[in-house]
Amino acid sequence: MAAHGRPALRDLFDESPTPHIAHPPRTHHRDFYVATDGSFRGPGGGLGAVIETRDGTRVARVATADTPPDNNVAEYRALHLGLDVLAARAPRDASVGVLIDHDALASNVNSAILATRHPDGKPPRPVSIPTATRYHWRGIRARLNGFDEVRAARIDSDQNPAHPLANAPDQYRHVNREPDRCVLPDVPEPTAAEFPPPSRADRNSGGGGRASD
């Protein structure tokens, strides 16, 4: 089990929709998973991130207070932070699964990834970035391009292990004192060929960017 008694990030990722990208069974062979969350409440807020390998080994946790101007900025800052921490601990050829409880951000991440595969660099759908997050989005894209393969899944906030870290950073400040770890996941055992299920790209999708602080 992962932090806070929640399922391992790999399990959450495998069971969650990945906007705009089909979700074949092989996705559980990703090397690292990072869950992030940002919180905005009145005069303050927080950022949280949890990183694990595919076998559930914890790589890092982060809980830090922050003063974002709104919830969108908090979510983008949290992902930027989580990817920065992961980049310092993972090899460049790593495959990464990102877990976010913000619809629009998950969609933007996958659109940006798909754009890199398009001959003209065009995303499958327009990417709309809140003005106040543009510098963090630039940093996010730089980190995404630094890994071999990335895909984002949209999870519910009550399943997000980064949620309590972002919402109570003072209570969880001790996680920042955990020893730095550079953990490489075990090599997966060969598995029988599996048929991919239908795309779950738009499951439970709705208009706008649903987010929870």
Disulfide bonds with the S-S distance in Angstrom:
none
